[in-house]
């Protein structure tokens, strides 16, 4: 089937599937594999300290894929920057943004804190800006300052938490009523049913994080991959971290880990999501060869 949404139109990707922004492992090889499989691979800028390092990574990406990809800029809130000199501000990324735009990167994503100045630079270059937030309220604010699409992370996710976070179901159904720009669902999604459900609830694309950490192309350590593969999502520690914001430094992934049973390639992961989603649609009586969500 052909999958058409506002996000595939913006990104020129085959599927409405976006790679999460990963600290440490969000690098070219991982992102290129994701893009080559039909999704939007994401290089995470916070993994690089100098312009030269970042330029080398962009150059590497261009050698590994001719498919669309994006770059994420994680902007830390002031209180975090006060605690760590290495936490990036919006302004500290400006050189990296210029490098990405000069390399013809069409999609720039930001997350964690306000990034309207980066958004303006992106728009001035004729490209699109997606912003990731942990609450619908913050997503509305991003839309007001010009974000072309917003990712909202559900409570089921990990790594990007907020005391006022809602579930993915609440995020998508309420945001669809309140926000006009395209929505990207994230948080706890790891299989075809979750993918389809997110689209039915109002998402224009789905972002996968924990669910792809154990793929063969992922540079995550074997310890982390085993944690994803063998994690008991009903363990008490899981609830403490995911739902009660405790155990912050523990190696616990999102609810999506419950759907990961083996180490596959990125290509196989995405193909399984799409094939199973199409099978479900046919069982529901869908007979067309094109999915259009606008």
C-alpha positions as CSV (number, residue, x, y, z in Angstrom):
1,X,0.0,0.0,0.0
2,X,0.9,3.6,-0.4
3,X,0.9,5.6,2.8
4,X,0.1,9.3,2.4
5,X,-0.1,11.7,5.4
6,X,0.8,15.3,5.9
7,X,4.1,14.1,7.4
8,X,5.1,11.9,4.4
9,X,4.3,14.8,2.2
10,X,6.5,17.1,4.3
11,X,9.4,14.7,4.6
12,X,9.1,12.9,1.3
13,X,9.4,9.5,3.1
14,X,7.8,6.3,2.1
15,X,6.1,5.7,5.5
16,X,4.8,8.0,8.2
17,X,7.5,6.6,10.6
18,X,10.1,8.7,12.3
19,X,13.2,7.7,14.3
20,X,13.5,8.9,17.9
21,X,16.3,11.3,18.8
22,X,18.8,9.3,20.8
23,X,21.6,10.5,23.0
24,X,24.9,8.6,22.3
25,X,23.6,6.3,19.6
26,X,21.7,8.7,17.3
27,X,24.4,8.7,14.7
28,X,24.7,8.3,10.9
29,X,24.8,4.5,10.6
30,X,21.7,4.0,12.7
31,X,19.8,6.9,11.1
32,X,20.8,5.9,7.5
33,X,19.5,2.4,8.1
34,X,16.2,3.9,9.2
35,X,15.9,6.2,6.2
36,X,16.9,3.4,3.8
37,X,14.0,1.4,5.2
38,X,11.4,4.1,4.3
39,X,11.3,6.1,7.5
40,X,12.9,9.4,8.5
41,X,16.2,8.7,10.2
42,X,17.4,11.3,12.7
43,X,20.9,12.3,13.6
44,X,21.0,13.7,17.2
45,X,23.2,16.8,17.3
46,X,24.0,16.7,21.1
47,X,26.2,13.7,20.4
48,X,28.8,16.0,18.8
49,X,31.0,18.7,20.4
50,X,32.6,20.5,17.5
51,X,31.6,21.8,14.1
52,X,34.2,19.4,12.5
53,X,32.7,16.4,14.3
54,X,29.2,17.3,13.2
55,X,30.2,18.0,9.6
56,X,32.0,14.7,9.4
57,X,28.8,12.9,10.6
58,X,26.7,14.8,8.0
59,X,29.2,13.8,5.3
60,X,29.0,10.2,6.4
61,X,25.2,10.3,6.3
62,X,25.2,11.5,2.7
63,X,27.4,8.6,1.8
64,X,25.2,6.0,3.5
65,X,21.8,7.1,2.1
66,X,20.2,9.2,-0.6
67,X,16.9,9.1,1.3
68,X,15.4,12.0,3.4
69,X,16.7,12.3,6.9
70,X,16.5,14.9,9.7
71,X,18.7,16.4,12.5
72,X,17.5,16.8,16.0
73,X,18.6,19.6,18.4
74,X,17.9,19.0,22.0
75,X,17.7,22.4,23.8
76,X,18.1,22.1,27.5
77,X,16.0,24.3,29.9
78,X,17.8,27.0,31.9
79,X,17.7,25.1,35.1
80,X,19.5,22.1,33.5
81,X,22.1,24.4,31.9
82,X,22.8,25.8,35.3
83,X,23.7,22.4,36.6
84,X,25.8,21.4,33.6
85,X,28.2,23.4,31.5
86,X,27.8,20.8,28.7
87,X,24.1,21.2,28.4
88,X,23.4,23.0,25.1
89,X,21.4,26.2,24.7
90,X,19.5,27.2,21.6
91,X,22.2,29.6,20.5
92,X,25.0,27.0,21.0
93,X,23.5,25.0,18.1
94,X,23.4,27.8,15.5
95,X,26.6,26.7,13.7
96,X,25.3,23.1,13.6
97,X,22.0,24.3,12.2
98,X,23.8,26.1,9.5
99,X,25.9,23.1,8.7
100,X,22.8,20.9,8.4
101,X,20.9,23.4,6.2
102,X,24.0,23.9,4.0
103,X,24.0,20.1,3.5
104,X,20.4,20.3,2.2
105,X,18.8,18.7,5.3
106,X,15.1,19.5,4.8
107,X,13.8,18.5,8.2
108,X,15.1,19.9,11.5
109,X,13.6,18.7,14.8
110,X,14.0,20.3,18.2
111,X,13.1,19.1,21.7
112,X,13.0,19.6,25.4
113,X,12.8,23.5,25.5
114,X,11.8,26.5,23.4
115,X,13.5,26.7,20.0
116,X,11.8,29.4,18.0
117,X,15.1,30.9,17.0
118,X,16.2,27.7,15.4
119,X,12.8,27.4,13.8
120,X,13.2,30.8,12.2
121,X,16.6,29.8,10.8
122,X,15.0,26.7,9.4
123,X,12.1,28.5,7.8
124,X,14.4,31.2,6.4
125,X,16.2,28.3,4.5
126,X,12.9,27.0,3.2
127,X,12.9,23.9,5.3
128,X,10.5,22.4,7.9
129,X,10.7,22.5,11.7
130,X,9.2,19.8,14.0
131,X,9.2,20.3,17.7
132,X,8.9,17.6,20.3
133,X,7.2,18.2,23.6
134,X,6.1,16.1,26.6
135,X,2.7,17.9,27.0
136,X,-0.1,19.1,24.8
137,X,0.2,22.5,26.3
138,X,3.8,22.8,25.2
139,X,2.9,21.5,21.8
140,X,0.3,24.3,21.4
141,X,3.0,26.8,22.3
142,X,5.3,25.4,19.6
143,X,2.5,25.6,17.1
144,X,1.9,29.3,18.0
145,X,5.6,30.2,17.3
146,X,5.6,28.4,14.0
147,X,6.4,24.7,14.3
148,X,5.3,22.9,11.1
149,X,4.5,19.7,13.1
150,X,4.7,18.6,16.7
151,X,5.7,15.4,18.4
152,X,4.0,14.7,21.7
153,X,5.5,12.1,23.9
154,X,3.1,10.0,26.0
155,X,3.6,9.0,29.6
156,X,4.4,5.5,28.4
157,X,7.7,6.7,27.0
158,X,11.0,7.0,28.7
159,X,13.8,9.5,28.7
160,X,11.7,12.6,28.1
161,X,9.4,13.0,31.2
162,X,7.3,15.7,32.6
163,X,5.2,15.6,35.9
164,X,2.1,16.8,33.8
165,X,2.5,14.2,31.1
166,X,-0.6,12.4,29.7
167,X,-0.9,9.1,27.9
168,X,-0.4,8.8,24.2
169,X,-4.2,8.2,23.8
170,X,-5.1,11.4,25.6
171,X,-2.3,13.3,23.8
172,X,-3.4,12.4,20.3
173,X,-7.2,12.6,20.7
174,X,-7.1,15.9,22.6
175,X,-4.3,17.4,20.5
176,X,-6.2,16.6,17.3
177,X,-9.0,18.8,18.7
178,X,-6.7,21.7,19.7
179,X,-3.8,21.7,17.2
180,X,-4.0,22.2,13.5
181,X,-0.5,21.3,12.4
182,X,0.4,17.6,11.9
183,X,0.9,15.5,15.0
184,X,3.6,12.8,15.6
185,X,2.8,10.2,18.3
186,X,5.5,8.9,20.6
187,X,5.6,6.9,23.8
188,X,5.0,3.2,24.2
189,X,4.3,2.4,20.6
190,X,6.1,-0.8,19.4
191,X,3.9,-2.8,17.0
192,X,1.5,-2.5,14.1
193,X,-1.6,-2.1,16.3
194,X,0.0,0.7,18.2
195,X,1.0,2.3,14.9
196,X,-2.5,2.1,13.4
197,X,-4.1,3.2,16.7
198,X,-2.0,6.3,16.8
199,X,-3.0,7.2,13.3
200,X,-6.7,6.6,14.1
201,X,-6.4,8.8,17.2
202,X,-5.2,11.7,15.1
203,X,-1.5,11.3,14.5
204,X,0.0,11.9,11.1
205,X,3.1,9.8,11.9
206,X,4.6,7.7,14.6
207,X,8.0,8.1,16.3
208,X,9.8,4.9,17.4
209,X,12.3,5.0,20.2
210,X,12.8,2.1,22.6
211,X,11.3,-0.3,20.1
212,X,14.3,0.0,17.8
213,X,17.1,0.1,20.3
214,X,17.7,-3.6,20.0
215,X,17.9,-3.7,16.2
216,X,21.1,-5.0,14.6
217,X,22.1,-1.5,13.3
218,X,21.6,0.1,16.7
219,X,25.0,1.0,18.3
220,X,23.5,0.4,21.7
221,X,25.5,-1.9,24.0
222,X,24.6,-5.5,24.3
223,X,23.6,-4.8,27.9
224,X,21.1,-2.2,26.7
225,X,19.8,-4.5,24.0
226,X,19.3,-7.3,26.4
227,X,17.4,-4.9,28.7
228,X,15.0,-4.2,25.9
229,X,14.7,-7.8,24.8
230,X,14.1,-9.2,28.2
231,X,12.5,-6.4,30.1
232,X,9.5,-7.3,32.1
233,X,7.2,-4.3,31.6
234,X,5.0,-5.4,34.5
235,X,7.9,-5.3,37.0
236,X,7.5,-2.9,39.9
237,X,10.6,-1.0,38.9
238,X,9.1,-0.3,35.5
239,X,6.1,1.4,37.0
240,X,8.2,3.4,39.4
241,X,10.3,4.9,36.5
242,X,7.6,5.3,33.8
243,X,4.6,6.4,35.9
244,X,6.1,7.8,39.1
245,X,9.3,9.5,37.6
246,X,11.6,7.6,40.0
247,X,14.7,5.5,39.3
248,X,15.9,8.0,36.7
249,X,19.3,6.4,36.1
250,X,18.0,2.9,35.8
251,X,18.2,1.2,32.3
252,X,14.5,0.8,31.8
253,X,12.9,1.4,28.4
254,X,9.4,2.3,27.5
255,X,6.2,0.2,27.3
256,X,7.2,-0.5,23.7
257,X,9.8,-3.0,24.9
258,X,7.0,-5.4,25.6
259,X,6.6,-5.9,21.8
260,X,10.3,-6.6,21.1
261,X,11.0,-10.3,21.0
262,X,14.1,-10.6,19.0
263,X,17.0,-8.6,17.5
264,X,16.0,-7.8,13.9
265,X,17.3,-5.3,11.3
266,X,15.7,-1.9,11.0
267,X,14.4,-2.8,7.6
268,X,12.7,-5.9,9.0
269,X,11.2,-3.9,11.9
270,X,9.6,-1.3,9.6
271,X,8.5,-3.9,7.1
272,X,6.8,-5.9,9.9
273,X,5.0,-2.8,11.2
274,X,3.7,-2.0,7.7
275,X,2.9,-5.5,6.6
276,X,1.0,-6.3,9.8
277,X,-0.8,-2.9,9.7
278,X,-1.9,-3.6,6.2
279,X,-3.1,-7.1,7.1
280,X,-5.2,-5.7,10.0
281,X,-6.7,-3.1,7.7
282,X,-7.7,-5.8,5.2
283,X,-9.3,-7.9,8.0
284,X,-11.3,-4.8,8.8
285,X,-12.5,-4.6,5.3
286,X,-10.2,-2.1,3.7
287,X,-9.8,-2.9,0.0
288,X,-7.8,-0.1,-1.4
289,X,-4.0,0.2,-2.1
290,X,-3.6,3.7,-0.7
291,X,-3.9,5.0,2.8
292,X,-4.6,8.8,2.8
293,X,-4.7,10.7,6.1
294,X,-5.0,14.5,5.6
